[in-house]
Amino acid sequence: MQIPDYIGPYRVVCRVGTGFMGEVYEAEREITGDGAVFLETVAIKLPRSRLPRLAEFFHHEYAIGRHMRYQHLVWIQDLILLEDHTPCLVMEFVHGQLLGSLVDNIRTLEALEIIRQVALGLDWFHTRCDGSTWLRAVHSDVKPDNIFLTNEGTIRVFDYSIADHLIRNRQIETETTQGTPVYMSPELALARAIDFRSDLFTLGTLLFELLFHWRPFDRANTFETMTYIANGSFKGQINEVNRHYHHLPDLSRVLASCWERDPGKRPKSAMTVAFAMEGFILQEQKHKHLPIGPVSLLPLLGNHTP
């Protein structure tokens, strides 16, 4: 796709990313306020095609994302229509690195802190309302490449492109997207109805990956991966956590809870997982005789080599 000079009133600076559904650009415009002129920098997501189905996804993503103004989420501040009625999402611009480029450098305390912040973001995501109506939002594609570590050391979850779609349809629309197989829950892999507890399964998968630097359910191909998630045993992975983190006995229990096949047996909320991570951070700091206090994620940015 050729880089446009302008998208609506915004001057395009550069392309910053390409995904399944669209391309993301850094853009800017001058705005006036209190007698002064300010330069507003945003990220704009433009569809990769003009298919009506794709346009519907953009409208749905905005319907969810406009409610996600929170420190651990990326806010979608506007939806603009071009002259040909192509929808474009205007998002706050986040300076930082994708977590996917940093996974190999993540240590235990950092992994626990990242999961704590992701869980806080998901709890907000899961509990938003539109007026008096509970959105019942499910992210359904939580993975390192959909998570930013900002230059301030804060975790921000983004990309709600299939969230609202899944809420409305309660099943996978395979002609459009399926999410990312290695991070799916069993019910998502089986194209069954899902709710917020599907994200809690994925949160466990992300926790394992950050602790061990490999994806627990990755198999030779998509079919084998989804079959394993739907029907396989996770005892080997849970035992791996027990062996490496015997000083944190409840860590494997929390992971096993996230990975329960019955969603009703998973944690009650993402906030429950966030609170558990706080406890593990404290235990890990005591075990390693480290100062007790907040865990900084800024060293990860220093270790990153583009």
Backbone bond lengths (Angstrom), bond angles and torsions (degrees), N, CA, C in turn:
res aa  C-N    CA-C-N  psi(-1)  N-CA   C-N-CA  omega(-1)  CA-C   N-CA-C  phi
1 M - - - 1.462 - - 1.530 109.30 -
2 Q 1.332 116.35 128.90 1.458 120.71 178.72 1.524 109.90 -68.71
3 I 1.339 115.64 138.85 1.458 120.33 -179.64 1.519 109.43 -72.92
4 P 1.329 118.37 121.70 1.468 120.44 179.75 1.520 111.08 -75.65
5 D 1.324 116.25 157.29 1.466 120.45 175.33 1.523 110.80 -77.63
6 Y 1.325 115.37 -38.76 1.462 120.95 -179.65 1.524 109.50 -135.43
7 I 1.324 115.46 147.22 1.461 122.42 168.33 1.519 105.95 -124.33
8 G 1.330 116.11 105.56 1.459 119.00 -172.52 1.520 109.48 60.34
9 P 1.331 118.16 -131.95 1.465 120.54 -178.71 1.527 113.52 -84.51
10 Y 1.328 117.50 1.28 1.463 121.34 -173.78 1.529 111.66 -98.40
11 R 1.320 115.79 133.88 1.466 121.30 174.09 1.520 108.76 -84.30
12 V 1.322 116.00 127.64 1.461 120.65 -177.59 1.525 110.10 -77.97
13 V 1.320 116.17 130.28 1.466 121.98 177.96 1.526 110.30 -92.08
14 C 1.330 116.18 -50.07 1.465 120.22 -179.84 1.525 109.65 -168.71
15 R 1.320 115.27 164.43 1.459 120.58 172.52 1.529 107.48 -84.20
16 V 1.335 116.73 133.74 1.464 119.65 -178.14 1.522 113.06 -115.15
17 G 1.330 118.02 -10.76 1.452 118.85 179.38 1.512 112.57 -174.73
18 T 1.331 115.23 157.60 1.459 121.92 177.75 1.517 108.45 -133.64
19 G 1.319 116.58 130.77 1.453 121.35 179.49 1.503 111.66 -125.79
20 F 1.332 115.71 -172.46 1.459 121.40 -177.64 1.521 111.30 -63.08
21 M 1.321 116.51 -39.71 1.460 120.35 -173.60 1.517 114.16 -99.96
22 G 1.320 117.72 -23.28 1.456 117.67 -174.42 1.506 113.73 -164.02
23 E 1.319 114.07 177.32 1.454 121.72 175.71 1.519 108.43 -114.29
24 V 1.337 115.53 144.81 1.460 121.00 -176.87 1.522 109.16 -113.41
25 Y 1.325 114.96 133.70 1.459 121.60 -177.88 1.524 110.09 -122.81
26 E 1.315 115.33 145.03 1.458 120.04 165.87 1.521 107.14 -82.56
27 A 1.317 116.51 132.18 1.462 120.62 -177.43 1.524 109.18 -143.67
28 E 1.319 115.68 165.14 1.466 119.48 -177.19 1.524 110.23 -150.05
29 R 1.327 114.19 159.54 1.459 120.61 173.76 1.530 108.07 -153.53
30 E 1.311 115.27 157.19 1.460 120.53 176.43 1.523 109.00 -89.06
31 I 1.320 115.77 133.93 1.463 120.82 175.58 1.520 108.48 -127.85
32 T 1.312 115.30 148.44 1.461 121.28 -176.70 1.520 109.99 -109.53
33 G 1.320 115.08 135.57 1.456 120.14 177.71 1.507 111.33 -160.88
34 D 1.329 116.94 135.64 1.469 122.50 179.44 1.527 111.99 55.85
35 G 1.334 115.42 36.90 1.455 119.52 177.20 1.507 114.90 76.50
36 A 1.320 117.70 7.72 1.465 121.23 -179.75 1.528 109.54 -124.17
37 V 1.329 115.64 160.37 1.461 122.18 178.42 1.525 108.57 -108.87
38 F 1.321 115.77 127.81 1.455 121.28 -179.04 1.528 109.22 -117.41
39 L 1.327 115.27 151.19 1.458 121.11 175.25 1.524 107.85 -101.08
40 E 1.315 115.52 114.80 1.463 121.23 179.73 1.528 109.07 -95.67
41 T 1.328 116.82 124.56 1.457 122.20 177.25 1.520 109.15 -106.18
42 V 1.316 116.20 130.91 1.463 121.61 -178.29 1.525 109.43 -135.47
43 A 1.315 115.17 168.70 1.464 121.91 168.39 1.523 107.20 -108.76
44 I 1.325 116.87 134.32 1.468 120.94 -179.34 1.526 109.06 -121.97
45 K 1.315 114.69 128.18 1.458 121.58 178.76 1.520 109.07 -101.59
46 L 1.329 115.21 122.18 1.461 122.75 -176.37 1.527 108.70 -115.31
47 P 1.344 119.51 133.31 1.467 120.85 -179.60 1.526 111.64 -60.27
48 R 1.321 115.49 146.46 1.467 120.32 178.95 1.522 111.70 -79.98
49 S 1.321 117.21 -15.06 1.465 121.00 176.72 1.523 108.15 -145.26
50 R 1.311 116.61 172.30 1.462 121.57 -179.11 1.530 111.82 -102.32
51 L 1.323 117.49 22.33 1.460 120.74 179.62 1.528 110.55 -63.79
52 P 1.328 118.04 133.97 1.474 120.52 179.15 1.523 112.58 -56.09
53 R 1.347 117.09 -35.86 1.466 120.48 -179.49 1.526 110.77 -62.96
54 L 1.321 116.27 -38.53 1.459 120.49 179.60 1.524 110.53 -68.93
55 A 1.321 116.27 -38.90 1.466 119.94 176.82 1.526 110.54 -60.58
56 E 1.320 116.27 -37.59 1.468 120.33 178.81 1.525 110.66 -62.34
57 F 1.331 116.12 -40.46 1.458 119.90 177.56 1.526 111.22 -60.50
58 F 1.315 117.33 -40.52 1.462 120.89 -179.31 1.526 110.69 -64.61
59 H 1.321 116.79 -41.88 1.463 119.75 177.35 1.529 110.82 -63.80
60 H 1.323 116.77 -39.62 1.461 120.37 179.01 1.526 110.86 -67.50
61 E 1.332 116.75 -40.07 1.460 119.38 179.85 1.525 110.94 -63.59
62 Y 1.318 116.21 -38.52 1.464 119.02 177.70 1.527 110.63 -66.99
63 A 1.324 116.52 -39.63 1.467 119.87 -179.43 1.523 111.42 -58.59
64 I 1.334 116.77 -32.90 1.465 121.16 176.04 1.527 110.84 -84.79
65 G 1.327 116.30 -51.52 1.461 121.61 -169.61 1.513 115.19 -64.56
66 R 1.332 118.18 -24.32 1.464 119.69 -179.15 1.527 111.66 -69.68
67 H 1.333 116.54 -16.69 1.464 120.71 178.40 1.533 112.16 -92.37
68 M 1.328 118.27 -0.97 1.458 121.12 -169.45 1.526 112.98 -102.49
69 R 1.316 115.94 45.73 1.462 120.78 177.63 1.530 108.26 -85.99
70 Y 1.323 114.37 90.82 1.470 120.98 -172.61 1.520 108.14 -153.23
71 Q 1.331 116.50 152.43 1.464 120.76 -171.37 1.526 114.03 -64.40
72 H 1.331 118.80 -21.39 1.460 120.53 -179.31 1.532 112.78 -109.89
73 L 1.330 116.29 16.81 1.460 122.33 175.84 1.521 108.85 -132.67
74 V 1.328 116.57 159.52 1.465 121.25 174.65 1.523 107.75 -98.29
75 W 1.315 115.13 123.41 1.464 122.19 -175.30 1.525 111.07 -83.14
76 I 1.329 116.75 132.76 1.464 122.33 171.00 1.521 106.93 -94.89
77 Q 1.323 116.23 108.34 1.460 119.87 -169.45 1.523 114.34 -88.91
78 D 1.339 117.44 -18.27 1.466 117.66 -177.99 1.521 110.04 -163.20
79 L 1.310 115.21 159.11 1.460 122.76 169.57 1.518 106.62 -125.25
80 I 1.333 116.67 124.36 1.457 120.27 179.47 1.524 109.04 -116.40
81 L 1.317 116.17 149.35 1.459 122.41 178.35 1.520 109.30 -109.26
82 L 1.329 116.03 128.90 1.457 120.55 175.89 1.528 109.49 -76.59
83 E 1.321 116.57 176.92 1.467 120.28 -176.27 1.522 112.35 -59.56
84 D 1.337 116.84 -30.94 1.470 119.73 178.48 1.530 111.93 -90.99
85 H 1.343 115.90 14.24 1.470 124.00 177.65 1.526 113.25 72.20
86 T 1.327 117.32 14.96 1.458 120.49 173.86 1.527 109.58 -68.14
87 P 1.343 118.54 126.04 1.464 120.25 179.60 1.530 111.35 -81.76
88 C 1.317 116.42 140.70 1.461 122.59 176.68 1.524 108.58 -130.75
89 L 1.316 116.21 137.00 1.455 121.22 -180.00 1.520 110.10 -94.98
90 V 1.319 116.50 129.01 1.463 122.48 177.44 1.523 107.49 -104.19
91 M 1.334 115.93 119.31 1.462 121.62 -174.89 1.518 110.54 -122.64
92 E 1.323 115.54 156.77 1.454 118.37 173.20 1.527 108.50 -63.17
93 F 1.329 116.34 141.55 1.462 120.60 -178.68 1.521 108.86 -87.49
94 V 1.322 116.18 127.17 1.460 121.76 -177.22 1.524 109.12 -109.06
95 H 1.323 116.27 124.88 1.460 121.50 176.28 1.527 108.65 -92.21
96 G 1.318 116.08 121.50 1.454 119.18 -179.85 1.513 111.26 167.40
97 Q 1.336 115.84 -156.57 1.456 122.34 -179.18 1.521 109.49 -126.35
98 L 1.323 116.17 148.44 1.457 120.07 171.44 1.524 109.00 -68.64
99 L 1.317 115.97 137.58 1.457 119.97 179.97 1.525 111.43 -60.49
100 G 1.329 116.39 -29.73 1.459 120.05 -179.96 1.513 114.03 -58.87
101 S 1.328 117.43 -26.39 1.469 120.94 179.66 1.522 112.36 -86.17
102 L 1.333 117.03 -3.20 1.466 121.21 -173.46 1.522 113.75 -117.73
103 V 1.322 117.47 -5.82 1.465 121.41 -170.34 1.523 112.70 -52.93
104 D 1.323 118.22 -43.02 1.464 120.84 -174.41 1.522 113.46 -65.91
105 N 1.329 117.92 -16.57 1.463 121.16 -179.38 1.524 113.45 -98.08
106 I 1.315 116.96 -2.95 1.466 120.57 -173.00 1.525 111.10 -78.57
107 R 1.336 115.89 129.49 1.460 122.54 176.94 1.531 110.07 -100.89
108 T 1.320 115.45 175.25 1.464 120.26 -171.05 1.521 113.25 -56.13
109 L 1.332 117.76 -53.62 1.464 119.90 -177.95 1.522 111.36 -60.60
110 E 1.322 116.13 -38.99 1.466 119.71 178.94 1.522 110.66 -66.28
111 A 1.335 116.84 -39.48 1.465 120.30 178.18 1.526 111.00 -61.13
112 L 1.320 116.35 -44.83 1.466 120.45 179.87 1.522 111.40 -64.06
113 E 1.339 116.65 -39.94 1.464 120.52 179.85 1.525 111.20 -69.07
114 I 1.322 117.02 -38.79 1.468 120.01 177.83 1.526 110.18 -62.17
115 I 1.325 116.64 -46.71 1.465 119.77 179.39 1.521 110.80 -63.16
116 R 1.333 117.24 -37.53 1.467 120.11 177.16 1.523 110.64 -58.25
117 Q 1.334 116.62 -46.97 1.460 119.85 -178.00 1.529 111.92 -71.26
118 V 1.328 117.43 -38.67 1.469 119.79 175.99 1.526 109.59 -60.93
119 A 1.325 116.66 -42.64 1.464 120.78 179.96 1.526 111.34 -62.89
120 L 1.328 117.38 -39.23 1.466 120.14 176.58 1.528 110.55 -62.52
121 G 1.337 116.11 -42.39 1.459 119.89 177.54 1.520 111.97 -62.55
122 L 1.330 116.60 -43.12 1.464 120.14 -179.79 1.527 111.44 -67.34
123 D 1.330 117.03 -36.19 1.460 118.48 178.50 1.527 110.67 -61.94
124 W 1.329 116.41 -42.49 1.467 119.97 175.77 1.527 109.87 -61.47
125 F 1.337 115.38 -46.27 1.462 121.51 -178.90 1.529 111.00 -57.37
126 H 1.331 115.87 -43.95 1.464 120.65 -175.18 1.523 113.61 -72.72
127 T 1.317 118.01 -21.03 1.469 120.44 -170.51 1.525 114.12 -109.76
128 R 1.342 118.25 7.52 1.471 119.84 -178.21 1.526 111.68 -72.34
129 C 1.316 112.91 151.30 1.466 121.46 175.92 1.528 109.91 -123.92
130 D 1.320 116.01 151.48 1.461 122.77 170.10 1.520 106.04 -106.90
131 G 1.326 115.47 97.72 1.456 119.03 -170.51 1.513 109.19 68.79
132 S 1.310 116.40 -120.69 1.466 120.80 178.81 1.526 112.29 -98.81
133 T 1.335 116.83 5.15 1.466 121.06 -176.61 1.522 110.70 -101.17
134 W 1.318 116.87 122.38 1.459 122.04 176.38 1.523 108.55 -69.46
135 L 1.316 116.39 126.19 1.460 120.37 -176.30 1.526 113.22 -70.36
136 R 1.332 117.23 -23.60 1.467 121.16 -176.19 1.528 111.22 54.58
137 A 1.304 115.75 41.27 1.462 120.65 -174.45 1.526 111.54 -71.75
138 V 1.322 115.28 136.67 1.461 123.59 174.32 1.523 106.59 -127.88
139 H 1.321 117.38 125.73 1.465 118.86 -177.69 1.519 110.87 -71.03
140 S 1.333 116.77 -51.66 1.466 126.25 173.79 1.521 115.60 65.65
141 D 1.333 118.88 10.10 1.468 120.05 173.13 1.534 109.84 -148.35
142 V 1.333 115.69 45.74 1.464 120.81 178.39 1.525 108.51 -76.36
143 K 1.322 116.63 118.82 1.462 122.19 -178.63 1.523 108.18 -158.89
144 P 1.333 118.49 164.00 1.472 120.50 -176.64 1.521 114.18 -55.91
145 D 1.325 118.07 -34.00 1.463 119.75 -178.85 1.523 112.98 -79.30
146 N 1.324 117.42 -2.08 1.468 121.56 173.10 1.526 111.10 -112.54
147 I 1.332 115.35 23.63 1.461 121.45 -179.79 1.522 108.84 -133.75
148 F 1.316 116.70 128.88 1.460 122.47 174.66 1.523 110.10 -98.11
149 L 1.329 115.80 142.60 1.459 121.71 159.99 1.517 105.60 -105.36
150 T 1.320 116.66 111.53 1.459 120.59 -174.37 1.519 111.17 -75.55
151 N 1.316 115.48 165.26 1.462 120.89 178.00 1.522 112.41 -65.33
152 E 1.333 117.13 -12.84 1.466 121.35 175.88 1.526 111.50 -92.04
153 G 1.343 116.95 -2.67 1.457 120.21 178.65 1.513 114.50 87.99
154 T 1.329 117.07 20.28 1.464 122.30 -179.00 1.523 110.51 -108.14
155 I 1.319 115.57 142.00 1.464 121.75 177.10 1.526 109.88 -86.77
156 R 1.346 116.08 133.12 1.471 121.75 178.90 1.534 108.88 -132.14
157 V 1.315 116.60 121.58 1.465 122.45 176.73 1.523 108.91 -88.84
158 F 1.339 117.03 140.61 1.460 120.38 179.53 1.521 110.66 -142.91
159 D 1.319 116.02 -174.76 1.467 126.77 -179.37 1.528 111.69 68.31
160 Y 1.329 114.56 91.97 1.463 121.71 179.39 1.530 110.89 -106.81
161 S 1.329 116.06 28.19 1.465 120.23 -168.70 1.520 113.72 -65.82
162 I 1.328 118.59 -27.44 1.465 118.38 179.38 1.522 111.98 -112.21
163 A 1.331 117.27 -0.08 1.463 120.01 -175.83 1.525 112.38 -63.37
164 D 1.324 117.56 -60.65 1.468 120.09 -176.39 1.517 111.09 -65.30
165 H 1.323 116.16 -33.76 1.466 120.55 178.30 1.525 110.67 -58.89
166 L 1.328 116.31 -44.33 1.451 119.26 -178.87 1.525 111.69 -69.90
167 I 1.304 117.15 -32.42 1.460 120.05 177.08 1.521 109.64 -61.77
168 R 1.309 115.68 -45.67 1.459 119.89 -174.48 1.520 112.01 -71.55
169 N 1.329 116.66 -35.54 1.457 119.35 -171.76 1.521 114.03 -103.56
170 R 1.330 117.38 -19.79 1.455 123.46 178.38 1.526 112.81 57.78
171 Q 1.307 117.71 21.91 1.452 120.40 176.19 1.516 108.84 -158.45
172 I 1.309 115.37 166.90 1.454 120.69 -179.43 1.517 109.89 -81.05
173 E 1.335 116.51 132.64 1.463 120.97 173.34 1.524 106.58 -99.04
174 T 1.337 116.83 93.35 1.445 120.43 -169.60 1.520 113.05 -65.70
175 E 1.331 118.02 -20.84 1.458 118.17 -179.53 1.522 111.37 -74.55
176 T 1.330 117.36 -11.74 1.456 119.79 -177.08 1.512 112.15 -113.33
177 T 1.325 116.84 -54.14 1.459 120.17 -179.29 1.512 109.63 -166.40
178 Q 1.329 116.56 158.98 1.449 120.65 178.15 1.519 111.63 -128.36
179 G 1.291 119.09 5.44 1.448 118.37 -169.93 1.520 108.94 79.35
180 T 1.315 117.18 -164.37 1.458 121.95 -177.78 1.522 108.75 -109.13
181 P 1.338 119.35 114.37 1.468 121.92 -170.05 1.524 115.26 -51.92
182 V 1.345 118.98 -44.58 1.468 119.66 -174.19 1.520 113.00 -67.09
183 Y 1.337 117.81 -13.76 1.465 121.05 179.74 1.530 112.48 -110.64
184 M 1.325 117.21 10.46 1.462 120.22 -178.27 1.522 111.85 -75.58
185 S 1.318 115.34 155.12 1.459 122.17 168.10 1.528 108.33 -86.04
186 P 1.336 118.31 162.80 1.470 119.24 177.43 1.526 112.83 -57.01
187 E 1.341 116.92 -41.92 1.467 118.73 -178.38 1.525 111.48 -67.84
188 L 1.318 116.95 -32.00 1.462 119.72 177.35 1.522 110.26 -71.68
189 A 1.338 116.63 -40.86 1.465 120.79 178.48 1.525 111.60 -63.57
190 L 1.325 116.21 -30.02 1.464 121.08 -179.69 1.522 112.70 -92.78
191 A 1.333 117.27 5.81 1.467 123.15 179.35 1.523 112.09 58.68
192 R 1.332 115.46 37.91 1.456 120.50 177.03 1.525 110.22 -96.59
193 A 1.320 115.55 170.44 1.462 120.49 177.03 1.525 109.59 -60.82
194 I 1.331 116.53 141.06 1.459 120.91 -179.15 1.525 109.96 -127.59
195 D 1.324 114.40 161.34 1.452 121.30 169.06 1.525 107.55 -141.36
196 F 1.330 117.47 -165.72 1.463 120.94 -173.57 1.523 112.87 -57.67
197 R 1.326 117.63 -22.84 1.461 120.68 -177.41 1.525 112.32 -69.00
198 S 1.324 116.76 -19.51 1.464 120.01 172.84 1.526 110.61 -62.12
199 D 1.328 116.64 -40.55 1.466 120.77 177.67 1.524 111.80 -65.09
200 L 1.334 117.68 -29.54 1.462 120.44 179.76 1.525 110.71 -69.54
201 F 1.324 117.12 -35.80 1.463 120.17 173.45 1.530 109.56 -59.71
202 T 1.314 116.12 -47.85 1.461 120.99 -179.25 1.522 111.44 -64.26
203 L 1.322 117.37 -33.53 1.459 121.11 177.01 1.529 110.33 -60.76
204 G 1.328 117.04 -38.45 1.459 120.63 175.05 1.518 112.03 -64.05
205 T 1.323 116.38 -41.12 1.464 121.01 178.12 1.523 110.92 -62.11
206 L 1.320 116.16 -42.76 1.460 120.78 178.33 1.523 110.74 -64.99
207 L 1.325 117.94 -40.54 1.463 121.44 177.80 1.521 110.50 -58.27
208 F 1.324 117.12 -47.84 1.465 120.64 179.63 1.523 110.90 -59.79
209 E 1.319 117.02 -45.61 1.465 120.27 -178.63 1.525 111.81 -61.51
210 L 1.322 117.44 -40.84 1.459 119.79 -178.86 1.522 111.61 -70.31
211 L 1.330 117.53 -30.74 1.464 120.82 179.21 1.520 112.33 -75.83
212 F 1.341 117.31 -37.37 1.465 120.91 -171.56 1.524 114.47 -114.51
213 H 1.316 117.37 -7.91 1.467 122.44 176.67 1.527 112.70 66.05
214 W 1.313 117.40 26.30 1.466 121.54 169.18 1.521 108.77 -147.71
215 R 1.320 115.17 153.10 1.463 121.11 -173.72 1.531 109.68 -87.40
216 P 1.321 117.57 123.07 1.464 120.74 -168.75 1.520 115.72 -67.43
217 F 1.324 118.00 -23.08 1.465 119.93 -174.06 1.529 112.86 -114.11
218 D 1.312 117.42 11.08 1.466 121.06 -177.59 1.526 109.80 -70.47
219 R 1.310 116.62 125.76 1.456 122.00 178.95 1.532 109.39 -125.80
220 A 1.328 117.17 -173.35 1.462 121.72 -170.38 1.519 113.10 -63.44
221 N 1.325 117.25 -32.15 1.456 120.33 -179.24 1.530 109.13 -151.42
222 T 1.323 115.48 174.90 1.464 120.49 -176.16 1.523 111.92 -60.98
223 F 1.332 117.10 -42.97 1.465 120.13 -178.96 1.524 111.28 -61.00
224 E 1.338 116.84 -46.88 1.463 119.98 -179.85 1.524 111.51 -64.88
225 T 1.328 116.38 -37.30 1.465 120.13 178.55 1.520 110.87 -62.96
226 M 1.329 116.93 -49.41 1.464 120.59 -177.72 1.527 111.25 -67.78
227 T 1.331 117.07 -35.04 1.461 120.53 177.34 1.519 110.61 -65.47
228 Y 1.332 115.98 -41.41 1.465 119.57 179.35 1.526 111.05 -64.44
229 I 1.323 116.65 -45.03 1.468 119.82 179.20 1.528 110.51 -62.17
230 A 1.312 116.46 -38.20 1.466 120.52 -177.31 1.522 112.75 -73.83
231 N 1.356 117.25 -32.92 1.464 119.52 -170.08 1.521 115.44 -132.00
232 G 1.313 119.06 -11.44 1.456 121.56 -172.69 1.514 113.94 -78.25
233 S 1.335 115.35 173.48 1.462 122.33 176.79 1.522 109.37 -99.57
234 F 1.322 115.78 138.49 1.466 121.02 179.92 1.529 111.62 -104.82
235 K 1.337 117.55 12.17 1.466 120.55 -175.57 1.524 112.07 -62.31
236 G 1.327 116.73 -37.19 1.464 119.36 -179.43 1.516 111.88 -61.30
237 Q 1.317 116.76 -43.60 1.462 120.45 179.57 1.534 111.27 -66.72
238 I 1.325 116.31 -40.41 1.466 119.76 179.74 1.527 110.38 -66.80
239 N 1.329 117.16 -39.67 1.467 120.29 176.20 1.522 111.37 -62.92
240 E 1.330 116.26 -34.55 1.469 120.56 177.07 1.529 110.45 -60.61
241 V 1.312 116.59 -41.39 1.468 120.42 177.36 1.523 110.16 -64.89
242 N 1.325 117.57 -41.74 1.467 121.01 178.14 1.517 111.94 -60.06
243 R 1.327 116.77 -41.66 1.467 120.52 -178.08 1.523 111.68 -66.41
244 H 1.319 116.69 -43.01 1.463 120.41 -174.94 1.523 113.11 -84.11
245 Y 1.320 116.84 -25.04 1.469 120.08 -174.80 1.527 110.68 -127.84
246 H 1.346 115.13 50.10 1.468 119.60 -180.00 1.524 111.71 -64.55
247 H 1.352 116.49 -21.59 1.471 119.82 177.78 1.531 111.58 -80.50
248 L 1.331 116.47 -6.33 1.470 121.91 174.87 1.532 108.06 -122.60
249 P 1.331 117.56 69.05 1.471 119.85 -172.45 1.519 114.49 -59.81
250 D 1.320 116.92 -28.37 1.469 118.66 -178.94 1.527 112.98 -79.40
251 L 1.330 117.46 -11.93 1.467 119.96 -179.07 1.525 110.60 -62.74
252 S 1.331 116.69 -46.57 1.467 119.19 179.45 1.522 111.06 -66.89
253 R 1.331 117.54 -29.90 1.466 120.57 178.59 1.531 110.83 -68.48
254 V 1.320 116.00 -41.35 1.468 119.27 177.35 1.523 110.20 -64.59
255 L 1.341 116.38 -42.39 1.460 119.97 178.55 1.526 110.56 -62.23
256 A 1.335 116.37 -45.61 1.464 119.93 179.05 1.523 110.96 -61.52
257 S 1.329 116.73 -35.58 1.465 120.52 177.62 1.523 111.20 -65.38
258 C 1.328 116.80 -43.46 1.471 120.34 177.27 1.520 111.17 -61.32
259 W 1.338 116.03 -34.77 1.457 121.38 -175.57 1.528 113.95 -91.28
260 E 1.298 118.34 11.84 1.465 120.17 176.06 1.529 109.59 -60.64
261 R 1.330 116.24 136.58 1.467 118.98 177.99 1.527 111.12 -69.60
262 D 1.308 115.90 -33.74 1.463 120.43 176.70 1.527 108.07 -82.77
263 P 1.336 118.84 111.14 1.467 120.05 -178.54 1.527 113.21 -55.46
264 G 1.329 117.36 -27.91 1.452 120.70 179.97 1.515 113.86 -66.79
265 K 1.341 117.44 -16.77 1.463 121.70 179.65 1.529 112.64 -96.85
266 R 1.320 116.29 -1.05 1.467 119.85 178.35 1.529 110.09 -79.36
267 P 1.341 117.89 171.55 1.468 119.54 177.88 1.524 111.26 -52.43
268 K 1.321 115.86 153.01 1.462 120.90 -176.33 1.524 112.75 -67.31
269 S 1.321 116.43 -25.94 1.466 120.40 -178.25 1.515 109.18 -164.16
270 A 1.324 116.42 166.77 1.463 120.52 173.47 1.525 110.54 -64.71
271 M 1.331 117.32 -30.46 1.461 120.55 177.85 1.526 110.84 -62.26
272 T 1.329 117.53 -34.82 1.462 121.23 176.18 1.523 110.51 -59.06
273 V 1.330 116.50 -41.96 1.463 120.92 178.07 1.525 110.47 -66.82
274 A 1.324 117.09 -41.10 1.468 120.78 179.12 1.528 110.86 -59.80
275 F 1.327 117.23 -44.08 1.468 120.83 178.47 1.528 110.77 -63.36
276 A 1.335 116.54 -39.39 1.465 120.04 178.43 1.523 110.99 -62.42
277 M 1.331 117.14 -40.62 1.461 120.51 179.33 1.530 110.97 -63.22
278 E 1.325 117.33 -37.12 1.464 120.39 176.98 1.523 110.35 -57.97
279 G 1.330 116.16 -44.16 1.461 120.15 179.16 1.512 112.44 -64.85
280 F 1.333 117.30 -41.29 1.465 120.55 179.81 1.526 111.49 -66.13
281 I 1.327 116.73 -37.02 1.467 120.52 177.82 1.522 109.86 -60.97
282 L 1.315 117.03 -45.64 1.463 121.19 179.23 1.528 110.92 -62.25
283 Q 1.326 117.14 -44.74 1.466 120.89 179.54 1.525 111.44 -63.55
284 E 1.324 116.85 -40.88 1.466 120.97 -179.42 1.522 110.60 -66.50
285 Q 1.313 117.75 -40.86 1.464 120.91 178.06 1.523 110.80 -63.54
286 K 1.320 117.49 -41.05 1.464 120.64 177.65 1.525 110.91 -66.87
287 H 1.324 116.75 -41.85 1.465 121.33 -179.13 1.527 111.56 -61.37
288 K 1.327 116.57 -37.51 1.464 121.17 -178.15 1.528 112.54 -96.23
289 H 1.333 116.08 7.77 1.471 121.79 178.53 1.527 111.29 55.76
290 L 1.322 114.79 43.86 1.461 121.34 178.73 1.524 109.69 -100.15
291 P 1.335 117.43 158.65 1.468 119.72 175.33 1.526 110.37 -57.79
292 I 1.307 115.94 139.69 1.460 121.32 178.94 1.525 109.01 -83.16
293 G 1.327 116.90 127.40 1.452 119.34 179.22 1.507 112.31 162.20
294 P 1.326 117.20 -172.51 1.468 121.49 -179.00 1.529 111.89 -59.71
295 V 1.320 115.79 147.98 1.467 122.34 177.97 1.520 108.64 -97.55
296 S 1.323 117.17 122.29 1.466 121.08 178.01 1.524 110.11 -84.80
297 L 1.321 115.81 135.77 1.465 121.26 175.91 1.522 112.14 -99.79
298 L 1.325 116.90 -2.11 1.467 120.50 -177.88 1.526 113.51 -60.86
299 P 1.348 120.04 -34.77 1.471 118.37 177.82 1.520 113.81 -57.02
300 L 1.330 117.60 -27.60 1.463 119.72 178.30 1.518 111.52 -62.16
301 L 1.315 117.03 -36.92 1.465 120.45 179.31 1.513 110.69 -68.58
302 G 1.326 116.77 -32.96 1.458 120.37 177.87 1.503 112.94 -69.76
303 N 1.356 115.95 -28.07 1.463 120.21 -179.91 1.514 112.91 -82.53
304 H 1.337 115.81 -11.90 1.466 119.60 -173.59 1.518 111.06 -77.66
305 T 1.326 114.90 130.31 1.463 121.05 175.09 1.516 108.90 -114.48
306 P 1.334 119.11 112.29 1.465 121.52 -177.74 1.522 111.30 -57.96
